[in-house]
Amino acid sequence: MSNSSTDDSGPLLGPADIRELAGALGVRPTKQRGQNFVIDANTVRRIVRTAEVRPDDVVVEIGPGLGSLTLGLLEAADRVIAVEIDDVLAAALPSTVAARLPGRADRFALVHSDAMHVTELPGPEPTALVANLPYNVAVPVLLHMLATFPSIDRTLVMVQSEVADRLAARPGNKVYGVPSVKANWYAEVKRAGAIGRNVFWPAPNVDSGLVSLVRRDKPVETSATRAEVFAVVDAAFAQRRKTLRAALAGWAGSAAASEAALVAAGISPQARGEALTVEEFARIAEMREAGK
């Protein structure tokens, strides 16, 4: 496989490499899977740098595609585990790694699966998650991985810009919602930069953003389970224009029971979901359990 003569990407993939690989495989990125391949080696290096990938890290990557980011991660980490659902891409990736980074090929593992169904990974436990997440499944995949692999300490994901805003939003922000609260259950979340459209093939018609998630040292202190807390969050935002007294009536069994749980948690029944922190949602969940 030839290195492109027009870019200095080293072992990383440049635009010509990506098109050559895709052509050889008969691959056209599909909208259905939200595929947009990164074709810029400098962007890959920037993602790896922003993710603060260390030489002892075991990095899991979701949706590696043709391997642009995979190669950058493999240069920096101890090992990389890539999870790919696409049959053609999954079959091709190991040989791309072997051709471009032969000395690191034994540090690479491929899991050919839907990331939403992955419950275990080969080798040592992952310490970091770095991925250009397919736009249409970004939030569920991210939450599934954080829930399933508590050893993942640091995460950096590239997502659609508005999804990045939602994940990193704080209470009171108009885009604060279910993804914001649930991500915050696991981690300290913040925007970590913007990515232009021209570094992808095909160029998407939306901007992208990087989101950093650093797992909380201490989990949210609550006697309620994660499922109980998340049930409150889902109910609160299912009808986000309603007051919590009304929005949580179905969840609590009645508007009166909802009001009682809210008052016991020290939260105004007239408040709305977008004003509450994850800790406050946890308190509401506890009060419902206590009131049963």
N, C-alpha and C positions, 0 to 999 in steps of 0.2 A: 504494500500500500504506500503510495508516494506521499511524501510531505508536500504540502502546497508550497510552491516557490514564491508566492506573493505575501506570505505572512510568516512571522517568526514565532510559531506556536510551539516549537520543540516537539515533545511527545504528545502535546495536547492537540486537539482537533481544530483546524481552521475551517473557514467557509468551504474551500475547495474539497477538503477531506470529507466534510459532512455530506456534501452533494455526491461525491464519488461513492462513499459508503452506501448512502441511501439508494443511489442508482443501481449499485451492484445487488442490493437486497430487494429492489423493487418496492421500496418503502415510500409512501406518501404520508406525511403527518396527517392524522385524522382529527377532525373537530370533535367527533364522538368521544374520543379519549382525551380531549383537551391537550393534544400534543403540540408543543412548540419547542424545537430543538435549539439549544444555545450554540451559536456558531462563532463566538468571539472568545479567544483564549484569555484575553485580559479580564473579561467579565468572570470567567471561571476562576482565575487567580484571585480576583477581588472577593468572590463568594467564599472561597477557602480561607482567605485571610480574615474576612469579617466573621466567619464561623469560629475563628481561633482554633482551628484543627491542630492538635498536638501530635508529636511522634508516637505517643503511647495510646492514641485514641483508636477505638473500634467504631467506625462510622457506618451507620445504615443509611442507604440512599433509596428513595422511592422513585420509581419511574425514571430509570437512568437513560432510557432512549438509546441513542447511538453511542453514548459513553463520554460525551464532552466533560461533564462534571465528574464522572467516575474517575477519569484519568487524573484530574487535578487533585481529587481527594486521595487517591492512591499514592501520589507523590508525597503527600504531607502526613498521612495517618499511618498507624501500625497495620491496620487492615480495613477493608471495605466490604460490606455485604450489600449487594444491590438487589432490590425486589422489583421484578418486571413482569407485567401481566401479558404483554404482547408476545406471541409465539416467535415471530420472526426476529424481533429485537433481542429477546432473551437468548435465542440460539446463536446470534451473531456476537454478542458482547464479550464472551470469554476470549474469542480469537482476536478481537480488537485490542483487548487488554494485553494479550500475549504478544501481539505484533508491535504495539507502541511502548509498552513498559515490561519487557520480558523479565527483567530482574525483580519485578514486583508481582508477577502473575500468581505466585503461590500465596499472596496476601489477599487475593480477591475471591469472593464467593458469590455465586448467583442463586437467588431464590426465584424460581419461575412460578409466580403466584399473584393473586389479587391481594394487595396490601391490606385490604379490609378483613381478609381471612387469615392473615399471618398471626400465629400465636407463639411461634418459637423460631429462633434463627440459629444457623450453624455457628460453631466456634464460641469464642469468649463473648460475654455479654456486651451489648453495644453501649458505648458511653456517649455517643453523639448521633444526632439525626441531621443530615444536610440534604436538601432536596429541592429540585425545581418541580413543585407539585402540579399535577394536572389540574387545571382551573376548576373543572366541574366537580371534583371530589376532594379538594384541598382540605376543607375543615374536618369532615368526618375521618379522613385518613390520619390527619395530624392528631386528633383527639384519641383515635384508636391506638396509635403507636405510643402516645404518652401514657395511656392507661395500661397497655399490655406490657410495656418494657420500662419498669421503674428505674432501671439502671441508666436510662438515657438522661444525662445531666444537662446537656446543652443542645439546643436545636436552632438551626437557621433554615428557614424555608423561603423560597421565592414563590410568591403567589400574585394573583391579580391585585392591583393597587387598592381597590376598594375592599377586598378581603383582608389585606394587610391592615388597612385602617380599622376595620371591624375587630380584628383580633387584638389590636393594640389599644383600642378605645378604653377610656376611663369612664366611671359613672358620671352621668350628666351629659355626656357627649351624645349627639343625636344618632350616631351609628353604633353606640354601645348596645349590645344585645347578647343573645345566647352564646355565640362563639367567644365573645370577649370574656364573659363570666366563666365559661367552662375552661378556656385556656388558662385563665387566672387561678383556677382551682389547683392546677399543676405547677404553674411557673410564673415568674416575673416576665412580663411580655412587653416588648417595645419595637417600634419601627427601627430598622437598621440600614435604611437607604432605599433609593429608587433605582430602577433598572429601565433603560430606554427600550423602545420597540425594535430598534435596528440590530440588536444583538441576537435576535431569534430568526429561525427559519421554520415555517413562514412567519413573517412579522405579524404579531397579533394586532387587533384593532383596539387594544387596551394597554395601559401602562402596567408595569409590574413593580412590586415592592418586596424588600427583604424584611422578614420578621424574626427577631431573636427571642427565644424562650429559654430562660435559665430556671431549672427546676428549683422550687422553693426548698430552703434548708429544712424548714419545718412545714409539714402539711397544715392545711387550715384546721384549727383546733375546733373540733365539734364531735358530739356523740352521734350525730346523724351519719348515715352512710353516704357515699358519693351518689349512689342511685337516688336516694331520698332528696338530697340537695338538688341534683340535676332535674328531678321531677318538678320542684318548685320553680326553678329557672325556666323550664319549658312552659309551664302554665303561665308564669308572669308575662312572658313575651309573646305568647300565642295571641293575646289580644292587647297589644302594647298601649293602645289609647285608653284602656280602662284603668280605673284605680286598682290597686292590689286587692282591695276588699272584693271587688267584682271579678277580677281576673283569676283569683285563687279560689273562688267559690266552688268550682267543680272539683278542684284538687282537694279542698278541705272537707267537702261534703255539703257545705251550705255557706251562704254569705256570712251568717252569724259565726260559724266555726272559723271561717277565714279571718274575720275581724278579731276573734278571740286570740288566734295564733299570732296575728300581727301585733296586737297590743301587748301580749305576753313577751314578744321578741323586742319590744321597744320601738316598733316601726309604725308610722302613721298609716291607718287603713286607706287614707286618701293619696298616699304616695304612689308612684308608678315604678315599674321594674327598672327603668333605665337610671334611676337614682341610687340603686342599691349596690353595695359591694358583695363579693362572693361570701364574705364572712356574715353579712346580714342575711343573705339567702340561707346560709347554714343555720342561723339562729331561728329563722321561721320554720325550717324543717324540724328542728329539735322541739319547738313548741307544739307543733302538731302531734309529734310522737308523745310528748308529755301529756297532752290534753286528751289522748285516746282513753 
